[in-house]
Each structure stands twice: as C-alpha cells, then as structure tokens.
Amino acid sequence: MIDGKWVEARSGRQIETVNPATGRSLCSIAQGDATDVDLAVAAARRAFEGEWSRWTPHQRRKLILKVHDVIIDHFDELALIETLDMGAPLSRTQGLKEWTSQVLQFFATQCDAATTSTAPNSLPGQFLTLKHLAPVGVVGGIIPWNGPLIGLWWIFGPALATGCTAVLKPAEDASLSVLRVAELMVEAGVPDGVINVVTGYGADAGQALAEHKDVDRIAFTGSTGTAQSIIRASVGNFKRLQLELGGKSPDIVFADADLDKAVPGAAMGVYTNSGQVCVAGTRILVQRSIHDEFVERMKEFTKTIRVGDGLDPNTQLGPLISERQLERVMHYINLGGGEGARLASGGTRLGGELAAGFFVEPTVFAGATNDMTIAREEIFGPVASVIPFDDIDDALQIANDTPFGLAGGVWTRNLSTAHKVSQGIKAGTIWVNCYGVLDPAVGFGGTKMSGYGWKGAREHVEGYLYPKAVYINLD
C-alpha cells in the first residue's frame, strides 16, 4: 500500500503466506525490496511536506476517531485474518477489540502534543523565547509477527497524532491484518502517502528502510540481533530510534503468595500467545519451600489448557508461527533436559489432528538454574523454567542476572516485599500479583539489551517530535 494505492512489488516477486495451524498456503503477498521502500518513503515525504502538514490538531483528532469507528466496525474480520495468518486463537484476537478502541482513543487525545510554549530567559535586553515541539517527519516502523494487529498502532497511532507520516514493514510471516488495516484507514480518509505498507523480508525491505536517508525515525520491535543491525544502519543520517527488544523476564513467587492466583497467573505469563510474547515471564523464580508444590500445581494447570486451531472457539493456545519457530522451540526443549532441568510437563510436538500444524505442548522445566541455556536465552515458545530461590536478596540476584531488562513480576501478600522486589528488579515494567496487563496511557519499555524508548503514554508521542527554540528580539 503505497501512496494510498495497491501496487505490485517492482520485482514481481511474491511471498507465500501459510496458516500455521494447518501448514497450508493462504495466499501470496508482494515481496518488496529497496526499490519499493524508496517509492513508499518518497510518498511519505510528499505527504509530510504537503497538505498533511497543514492539518490542525482538531482535524487529526477527528480523523483518528473516524479510523477508530471504521476499524471497530470491521474488527471481527480483522480478528479472523489475524487468527488465520499467525495462529492466535479467536478468543485472543477478538479480545483485542476493546484494547484497539482504547489505544486509538488515547492517541486521539494526543493530537495537541506538538505544542508551543514560552520559556523564561535571562538574556540582556528584551527577548521573547519560545519552545516548539515539531513532528520529526517520516517514520519507519518494523514490527514482528507475534501480534501485528497490536504492533501496527504503536506506529500509525502516534504518526497520525503528531502529523508525521509512516512507512511500515510488517513481518513476512504475518502481514495480512496490517494490509487490511491500511486499506481500511485509507477508506476512512487518511490522506494518500500518510501511511504506507511495504511487505517483504527483513534483509531486503527492512534493511532498506533502516538505512534510508530520508527516514527520520525508526521504531522497531523484534530481536536484539536485528536491533544491533538497525543501530548500525541508522548512522547514515543519525535516525532517532525506539527499540523494544527481547526479554527473559523473571516472575518471582514468594512462599506467602496466593497460589490459587499465582499458579495460573505465572503460567499464562509464559503461555499467552503460545509463549510468543516479548515480556513473557519465562523464568519463574519460586521460593524453595514451595518449589515442589508450585511445580505440581503448574503441571496440573497445564493439563487444563486447550491447545488447537485458533478457529475453534474453545482453543486457548494456538500454534507457533512457523515450522522454523517450532524447530527452534524443540531445540531448546531438548537442551533443557540435556543440561539437567527436570521436564515436569509437556515437551512434545502435538500430533494427531494437529500434526500438520506447528503445535507444541505447554512445557514446564523444574529445578532449573539460571546458568542453563533455557534460562539465559529467549525461546519465544510455551516453555517455562522454574528456578528455586531462598530469600529476597537471592531472588533479586537471580532476577537481574540477565542481559535483558524488559519486564518482571512479583507474587506476594506482603506489601513490603512487593515494593522491595518491584524496585529491585532492573526492568522497564513490573507487575505485582498479576502479569502482562497494559494500559496505553501508561505504556511500557525496556532497559539494558531489551532496548530503549517508551511505547504508550505521552513519552511515546513526544518521541515523534523534536524540540525547537526560537529567540525573538523585541528591541
């Protein structure tokens, strides 16, 4: 979708899209490359410097609310596309309707972020000093396959709110919902060139977008390794970057926790979206005195989770995104047993009527240690490593012994413990007696090798703006 129109990739090449629940082809999409990215960026630049630059905050607010209404009216269709394309159960994708409504309405409230204010000065003579926040220009967005119907709004939302324009490169494994949303946004009245979508592989379209010298900002969600390539690519014109990367988040369960809540809460902190979530609490740290009880309870809980085709309304966990991802997850499961962790539950690829898809049982490793590969590296699958600890100091030492710093959790009835541990975990988002909840008005982000920049809240919107000072001599 370039300049408000559907166009073929200039190369004529296409990418086959596969339903991960069945292994069967859904359709083909354009395999864009640097040539297509050039066209999209040029369209975005024309739009940014054209009529779109004269839209008032009120006009942009009305547009976002119109987009909101059109998207919500078509949300059942979008949820179905997302389920077919990336495998998440309909119960999950349809459940995103209220969140999508909330996030669009939030960005509608941010259309006045590009402000002008007076600033006091201590200059000799009479000077009026002003400070402007102005849109940065063309924003390139690169999002992963684990939730495109969520990820696209972190790009398009702030672009519409601030007056920027955007070129979005979705993951080649899951582009269909993004393409349909772009079509609906154009139908809702988004001017030509304000939002553009180029599908293709990261090494071609993604790299070209990251390197493009007419792109002013890159917002990326994905792996740490790819982010390092994007950082290197950004030096050509010193692009601003916002990076949300991987995690190996600790979810800490103390002996005084309410296990009736902590067991399912911590389990779904790992298994939601089949473990394909950046903030997944895959290192479950459990106080040693309750380790065995917790593992047994979690083992029983995993038996109640229904794994299957996302089109089945009873399905709770769908497939992994691809055969490649399935092989990666099974590799880590085999490593876990080889390194000495005890496989308490799961650990196998599902067969029978699900054999054609990419399904893995929810898996629990007990008695793991923090130096094991399954506790060090991001698996991005439904695999939990339960690690025993002794006290608060021990828990924090283990929790922070990781290069990542995206998220963490605490389960306890003790307010003092909750405060000490939530402050002690070195991560961008901490949950206490819950896991994974998110309000776009509050937002989230990471530290260390989990990236930098904030998604959601005013900080996110201001990342699409740059400050400008004006000095006016009144004498």
C-alpha positions as CSV (number, residue, x, y, z in Angstrom):
1,M,0.0,0.0,0.0
2,I,2.0,3.0,-1.3
3,D,0.6,6.5,-1.6
4,G,-3.0,5.2,-1.0
5,K,-2.9,2.6,-3.7
6,W,-2.3,-1.1,-4.0
7,V,0.8,-1.8,-6.1
8,E,2.8,-4.9,-7.0
9,A,6.4,-5.3,-5.9
10,R,8.6,-3.8,-8.7
11,S,10.4,-7.1,-8.9
12,G,7.2,-9.0,-9.4
13,R,8.3,-11.5,-6.6
14,Q,5.9,-12.8,-4.0
15,I,6.0,-14.5,-0.6
16,E,3.7,-17.4,0.2
17,T,1.7,-16.9,3.4
18,V,1.0,-20.1,5.4
19,N,-1.7,-20.8,8.0
20,P,0.4,-22.1,11.0
21,A,-2.5,-24.2,12.3
22,T,-2.7,-26.3,9.1
23,G,0.6,-25.8,7.3
24,R,-1.4,-24.9,4.2
25,S,-1.0,-21.9,2.0
26,L,-3.4,-18.9,2.5
27,C,-2.3,-16.6,-0.3
28,S,0.8,-14.7,-1.6
29,I,1.9,-11.2,-0.8
30,A,4.3,-8.8,-2.5
31,Q,8.0,-9.3,-1.8
32,G,9.1,-5.7,-1.6
33,D,12.7,-4.6,-1.6
34,A,14.7,-1.4,-1.6
35,T,13.0,-0.1,-4.8
36,D,9.6,-0.4,-3.2
37,V,10.8,1.2,0.0
38,D,12.2,4.1,-2.0
39,L,8.7,4.7,-3.5
40,A,7.0,4.4,-0.1
41,V,9.4,6.8,1.6
42,A,9.1,9.3,-1.3
43,A,5.3,9.1,-0.9
44,A,5.5,9.6,2.8
45,R,7.8,12.6,2.3
46,R,5.5,14.3,-0.2
47,A,2.6,13.8,2.2
48,F,4.5,15.2,5.1
49,E,5.5,18.3,3.3
50,G,2.2,18.7,1.6
51,E,-1.4,19.3,2.7
52,W,-1.0,16.9,5.7
53,S,1.4,19.4,7.3
54,R,-1.4,22.0,7.4
55,W,-3.9,19.7,9.2
56,T,-4.9,21.1,12.6
57,P,-4.8,19.0,15.8
58,H,-8.6,19.0,15.7
59,Q,-8.7,17.7,12.1
60,R,-6.2,14.9,13.0
61,R,-8.2,14.1,16.1
62,K,-11.4,13.7,14.0
63,L,-9.5,11.5,11.6
64,I,-8.3,9.2,14.3
65,L,-11.8,8.9,15.7
66,K,-13.1,8.1,12.2
67,V,-10.4,5.5,11.8
68,H,-11.4,4.1,15.2
69,D,-15.0,3.7,14.1
70,V,-14.1,2.0,10.8
71,I,-11.7,-0.4,12.5
72,I,-14.1,-1.3,15.2
73,D,-16.9,-1.9,12.7
74,H,-14.6,-4.4,10.9
75,F,-12.9,-5.9,13.9
76,D,-14.4,-9.4,13.6
77,E,-13.0,-9.6,10.1
78,L,-9.6,-8.3,11.3
79,A,-9.6,-10.9,14.2
80,L,-10.3,-13.7,11.8
81,I,-7.5,-12.6,9.4
82,E,-5.1,-12.4,12.3
83,T,-6.0,-15.9,13.5
84,L,-5.6,-17.4,10.1
85,D,-2.3,-15.7,9.4
86,M,-0.4,-16.0,12.7
87,G,-2.4,-18.7,14.6
88,A,-3.6,-16.8,17.7
89,P,-6.9,-18.1,18.9
90,L,-10.0,-16.2,18.1
91,S,-10.6,-15.8,21.8
92,R,-7.4,-13.7,21.9
93,T,-7.7,-11.8,18.6
94,Q,-11.4,-10.9,19.1
95,G,-10.4,-9.9,22.7
96,L,-8.2,-7.2,21.2
97,K,-11.2,-5.1,20.1
98,E,-11.5,-3.2,23.4
99,W,-7.8,-2.6,23.6
100,T,-7.7,-1.3,20.0
101,S,-10.5,1.0,20.8
102,Q,-8.7,2.2,23.9
103,V,-5.3,2.8,22.1
104,L,-6.9,4.7,19.2
105,Q,-8.9,6.9,21.6
106,F,-5.7,7.5,23.6
107,F,-3.8,8.7,20.5
108,A,-6.7,10.9,19.6
109,T,-6.2,12.7,22.9
110,Q,-2.5,13.3,22.0
111,C,-3.1,15.5,18.9
112,D,-2.1,18.6,20.8
113,A,1.3,17.2,21.7
114,A,3.1,19.4,19.1
115,T,2.9,22.4,21.4
116,T,4.4,25.9,21.5
117,S,5.2,27.4,24.9
118,T,7.0,30.5,26.2
119,A,10.2,29.9,28.1
120,P,11.7,32.4,30.6
121,N,15.2,33.7,29.8
122,S,17.9,35.7,31.4
123,L,19.2,37.5,28.3
124,P,20.2,41.1,28.3
125,G,17.7,43.3,26.6
126,Q,14.2,42.3,25.6
127,F,13.8,38.8,24.1
128,L,10.8,36.5,23.8
129,T,11.8,32.9,23.8
130,L,9.6,30.2,22.5
131,K,9.9,26.4,22.6
132,H,8.2,24.4,19.9
133,L,7.7,20.6,19.6
134,A,7.5,19.8,15.9
135,P,6.9,16.5,14.0
136,V,10.2,14.7,13.1
137,G,8.9,13.7,9.6
138,V,8.9,10.3,8.0
139,V,8.9,7.4,10.5
140,G,9.8,3.9,9.5
141,G,8.2,1.1,11.5
142,I,9.3,-2.6,11.6
143,I,7.1,-4.9,13.6
144,P,7.2,-8.7,14.4
145,W,4.8,-11.5,13.6
146,N,3.6,-12.2,17.2
147,G,0.9,-9.5,17.2
148,P,0.7,-7.3,14.1
149,L,-2.8,-6.2,15.0
150,I,-1.4,-4.7,18.2
151,G,2.0,-3.6,16.9
152,L,0.9,-1.5,13.9
153,W,-0.9,1.0,16.2
154,W,2.3,1.9,18.0
155,I,3.5,3.2,14.6
156,F,0.3,4.6,12.9
157,G,-1.2,6.0,16.1
158,P,1.5,8.5,17.1
159,A,2.2,9.3,13.4
160,L,-1.5,10.4,13.0
161,A,-1.5,12.2,16.3
162,T,1.7,14.3,15.6
163,G,1.4,15.0,11.9
164,C,4.2,12.6,10.9
165,T,4.0,10.1,8.1
166,A,4.9,6.4,8.2
167,V,6.2,3.5,6.2
168,L,5.6,0.2,7.9
169,K,7.3,-3.1,7.2
170,P,5.4,-5.9,8.8
171,A,6.9,-9.4,9.4
172,E,6.8,-11.6,6.3
173,D,5.2,-14.3,8.4
174,A,2.2,-12.2,9.4
175,S,1.3,-9.2,7.1
176,L,-2.3,-9.8,6.2
177,S,-4.0,-7.9,9.1
178,V,-1.7,-5.0,8.6
179,L,-2.6,-4.8,4.9
180,R,-6.3,-4.9,5.6
181,V,-6.0,-2.2,8.3
182,A,-4.1,0.0,5.9
183,E,-6.9,-0.4,3.3
184,L,-9.5,0.5,5.9
185,M,-7.5,3.5,7.1
186,V,-7.4,4.9,3.5
187,E,-11.2,4.3,3.2
188,A,-11.6,6.2,6.5
189,G,-10.0,9.2,4.9
190,V,-6.3,9.0,5.8
191,P,-4.6,11.1,3.0
192,D,-2.5,9.4,0.4
193,G,1.0,8.8,1.5
194,V,0.4,9.4,5.2
195,I,0.6,5.7,5.9
196,N,2.3,3.2,3.7
197,V,3.0,-0.6,4.0
198,V,5.8,-2.5,2.3
199,T,5.8,-6.2,2.8
200,G,8.9,-8.2,2.3
201,Y,11.9,-9.8,4.1
202,G,13.9,-8.1,6.8
203,A,17.1,-8.4,4.9
204,D,15.7,-6.6,1.9
205,A,12.8,-4.3,2.8
206,G,13.6,-4.0,6.5
207,Q,17.3,-3.2,5.9
208,A,16.5,-0.7,3.2
209,L,14.0,1.1,5.5
210,A,16.6,1.2,8.3
211,E,19.3,2.6,6.1
212,H,17.1,5.0,4.1
213,K,18.5,8.6,4.4
214,D,15.1,10.2,4.0
215,V,13.6,8.3,7.0
216,D,13.9,10.4,10.2
217,R,13.0,7.9,12.9
218,I,12.8,4.1,13.1
219,A,10.5,2.3,15.6
220,F,11.5,-1.4,15.8
221,T,10.1,-4.3,17.8
222,G,12.0,-7.6,17.5
223,S,15.2,-9.4,18.3
224,T,18.3,-7.9,19.9
225,G,20.5,-9.0,17.0
226,T,18.3,-7.3,14.4
227,A,18.2,-4.2,16.5
228,Q,22.0,-4.0,16.5
229,S,21.9,-4.1,12.7
230,I,19.3,-1.3,12.8
231,I,21.5,0.8,15.1
232,R,24.4,0.4,12.7
233,A,22.2,1.3,9.7
234,S,20.9,4.4,11.4
235,V,24.3,6.2,11.4
236,G,23.8,7.3,7.8
237,N,21.6,10.2,8.9
238,F,21.6,9.8,12.7
239,K,18.0,8.5,12.8
240,R,16.1,8.6,16.1
241,L,15.4,5.1,17.3
242,Q,12.9,3.4,19.5
243,L,13.7,-0.2,20.2
244,E,11.6,-2.8,22.0
245,L,13.6,-6.0,22.0
246,G,13.7,-9.4,23.6
247,G,13.4,-10.4,27.2
248,K,14.0,-13.2,29.7
249,S,11.7,-11.8,32.3
250,P,11.7,-13.1,35.9
251,D,8.3,-13.8,37.5
252,I,9.0,-14.2,41.3
253,V,6.7,-16.2,43.5
254,F,7.2,-16.0,47.3
255,A,6.0,-18.6,49.8
256,D,3.3,-16.3,51.1
257,A,1.7,-15.8,47.7
258,D,-1.8,-16.9,46.9
259,L,-1.0,-19.9,44.8
260,D,-4.6,-20.2,43.5
261,K,-3.8,-16.9,41.7
262,A,-0.1,-17.2,41.3
263,V,0.0,-20.5,39.5
264,P,-2.4,-19.7,36.7
265,G,-1.1,-16.1,36.6
266,A,2.5,-17.1,36.2
267,A,1.7,-19.9,33.8
268,M,-0.2,-17.7,31.5
269,G,2.5,-15.1,31.8
270,V,4.6,-17.7,29.9
271,Y,2.0,-19.4,27.7
272,T,-0.1,-16.5,26.4
273,N,0.1,-16.3,22.6
274,S,1.9,-19.7,22.8
275,G,4.8,-18.0,24.5
276,Q,5.4,-15.7,21.6
277,V,5.4,-12.5,23.7
278,C,8.4,-10.3,24.4
279,V,7.5,-9.7,28.0
280,A,6.8,-13.4,28.8
281,G,7.8,-14.3,32.3
282,T,9.6,-17.4,31.2
283,R,11.9,-17.6,34.3
284,I,9.6,-18.4,37.1
285,L,11.5,-17.9,40.4
286,V,9.8,-19.8,43.2
287,Q,10.8,-19.7,46.9
288,R,12.4,-23.0,47.7
289,S,10.0,-24.1,50.4
290,I,7.1,-24.1,47.9
291,H,9.0,-25.1,44.7
292,D,7.7,-28.7,44.5
293,E,4.1,-27.7,45.4
294,F,4.2,-25.0,42.8
295,V,5.6,-27.3,40.1
296,E,2.9,-29.9,40.8
297,R,0.1,-27.2,40.7
298,M,1.5,-25.8,37.5
299,K,1.7,-29.2,35.9
300,E,-1.9,-29.8,36.7
301,F,-2.8,-26.4,35.4
302,T,-1.1,-27.1,32.0
303,K,-3.3,-30.1,31.6
304,T,-6.4,-27.8,31.5
305,I,-5.1,-25.6,28.7
306,R,-6.7,-26.4,25.4
307,V,-4.3,-26.3,22.5
308,G,-5.6,-26.3,19.0
309,D,-6.6,-24.5,15.8
310,G,-7.4,-20.9,16.6
311,L,-10.7,-21.1,14.7
312,D,-12.0,-23.4,17.4
313,P,-13.8,-21.2,20.0
314,N,-12.6,-23.4,22.8
315,T,-8.9,-23.1,21.9
316,Q,-6.7,-21.2,24.4
317,L,-3.3,-21.7,22.8
318,G,-2.7,-21.8,19.1
319,P,0.3,-22.9,17.0
320,L,3.7,-21.4,16.8
321,I,4.1,-19.1,13.8
322,S,6.1,-21.4,11.5
323,E,8.0,-24.7,11.1
324,R,11.2,-22.7,11.7
325,Q,10.0,-21.4,15.0
326,L,8.7,-24.9,16.0
327,E,12.2,-26.3,15.4
328,R,13.8,-23.6,17.4
329,V,11.5,-24.2,20.4
330,M,12.0,-28.0,20.2
331,H,15.8,-27.4,20.1
332,Y,15.6,-25.5,23.4
333,I,13.4,-28.2,25.0
334,N,16.0,-30.8,24.1
335,L,18.7,-28.6,25.6
336,G,16.8,-28.2,28.8
337,G,16.7,-31.9,29.5
338,G,20.3,-32.3,28.5
339,E,21.5,-29.6,30.9
340,G,19.8,-31.2,33.9
341,A,16.5,-29.5,34.3
342,R,13.6,-31.9,35.0
343,L,10.9,-32.0,32.4
344,A,7.8,-31.8,34.6
345,S,5.2,-31.4,31.9
346,G,4.8,-31.1,28.1
347,G,7.9,-31.0,25.9
348,T,6.5,-32.6,22.7
349,R,5.1,-31.6,19.4
350,L,1.4,-32.3,19.2
351,G,0.3,-34.9,16.6
352,G,-3.0,-36.4,15.6
353,E,-5.4,-34.0,14.0
354,L,-2.9,-31.2,14.8
355,A,0.1,-32.9,13.2
356,A,0.1,-30.7,10.1
357,G,0.3,-27.5,12.2
358,F,3.1,-26.1,14.4
359,F,1.9,-27.1,17.8
360,V,3.9,-27.6,21.0
361,E,2.6,-28.7,24.4
362,P,2.8,-26.1,27.2
363,T,6.1,-27.1,28.8
364,V,7.4,-26.9,32.4
365,F,11.0,-27.4,33.4
366,A,11.5,-27.8,37.2
367,G,14.6,-27.3,39.3
368,A,16.3,-25.2,36.6
369,T,19.3,-23.0,37.4
370,N,19.9,-19.5,36.0
371,D,23.0,-20.6,34.1
372,M,21.1,-23.1,31.9
373,T,20.5,-22.1,28.3
374,I,16.8,-22.3,28.7
375,A,17.1,-19.7,31.4
376,R,19.5,-17.4,29.5
377,E,18.1,-17.2,26.0
378,E,14.8,-16.1,24.7
379,I,12.9,-19.1,23.4
380,F,9.7,-17.4,22.2
381,G,7.6,-20.5,22.8
382,P,5.5,-22.0,25.6
383,V,8.4,-23.1,27.8
384,A,8.7,-22.2,31.5
385,S,11.8,-22.7,33.6
386,V,11.1,-22.9,37.3
387,I,14.1,-21.8,39.3
388,P,14.2,-22.1,43.2
389,F,15.4,-19.2,45.4
390,D,15.9,-18.7,49.1
391,D,15.1,-15.1,50.1
392,I,14.6,-11.6,48.6
393,D,18.3,-11.0,48.0
394,D,18.7,-14.3,46.3
395,A,15.6,-13.7,44.2
396,L,16.9,-10.3,43.0
397,Q,20.4,-11.6,42.3
398,I,18.9,-14.3,40.0
399,A,16.3,-11.9,38.5
400,N,18.9,-9.4,37.5
401,D,21.5,-11.9,36.3
402,T,20.5,-11.5,32.7
403,P,21.4,-9.1,29.8
404,F,17.7,-8.3,29.3
405,G,15.6,-5.9,31.2
406,L,12.1,-5.8,29.7
407,A,9.7,-6.9,32.4
408,G,9.2,-8.8,35.7
409,G,6.6,-10.0,38.1
410,V,6.1,-10.5,41.9
411,W,3.6,-12.6,43.7
412,T,3.3,-12.0,47.4
413,R,0.8,-10.9,50.1
414,N,3.5,-8.8,51.8
415,L,3.4,-5.1,50.8
416,S,7.0,-4.6,51.9
417,T,8.2,-7.5,49.8
418,A,6.2,-6.2,46.8
419,H,7.8,-2.8,47.0
420,K,11.4,-4.0,47.6
421,V,11.3,-6.5,44.8
422,S,9.5,-4.3,42.2
423,Q,12.0,-1.6,42.9
424,G,14.9,-4.1,42.9
425,I,14.2,-5.7,39.5
426,K,16.1,-3.9,36.7
427,A,13.4,-3.9,34.1
428,G,11.1,-1.4,32.4
429,T,7.7,-2.9,33.5
430,I,6.9,-4.8,36.7
431,W,3.6,-6.5,37.6
432,V,2.6,-7.3,41.2
433,N,0.1,-10.1,41.7
434,C,-0.7,-10.0,38.0
435,Y,1.2,-10.4,34.8
436,G,1.0,-8.8,31.3
437,V,-1.7,-6.1,31.8
438,L,-1.1,-3.0,29.7
439,D,-2.7,0.5,29.5
440,P,-1.6,2.5,26.5
441,A,-1.9,5.7,28.6
442,V,0.8,4.3,31.0
443,G,2.9,2.4,28.4
444,F,5.9,0.1,28.8
445,G,9.5,-0.2,27.7
446,G,12.8,-1.8,28.5
447,T,16.3,-1.3,29.7
448,K,19.7,-3.0,29.1
449,M,19.6,-5.2,26.0
450,S,15.8,-5.1,25.9
451,G,16.0,-1.7,24.2
452,Y,15.2,1.9,24.9
453,G,12.3,4.3,24.2
454,W,8.8,4.1,25.6
455,K,5.7,2.7,23.9
456,G,2.5,4.3,25.0
457,A,1.9,7.4,27.2
458,R,2.9,11.0,26.4
459,E,6.6,9.9,26.2
460,H,5.8,7.7,23.1
461,V,4.1,10.6,21.3
462,E,6.9,13.0,22.1
463,G,9.3,10.6,20.5
464,Y,7.7,11.6,17.2
465,L,8.5,15.2,17.9
466,Y,11.7,17.2,18.2
467,P,12.3,20.4,20.2
468,K,13.0,23.8,18.6
469,A,13.8,27.0,20.3
470,V,13.0,30.5,18.9
471,Y,14.6,33.7,20.1
472,I,12.8,37.0,19.2
473,N,14.5,40.3,19.7
474,L,11.8,42.7,20.9
475,D,14.0,45.8,20.9
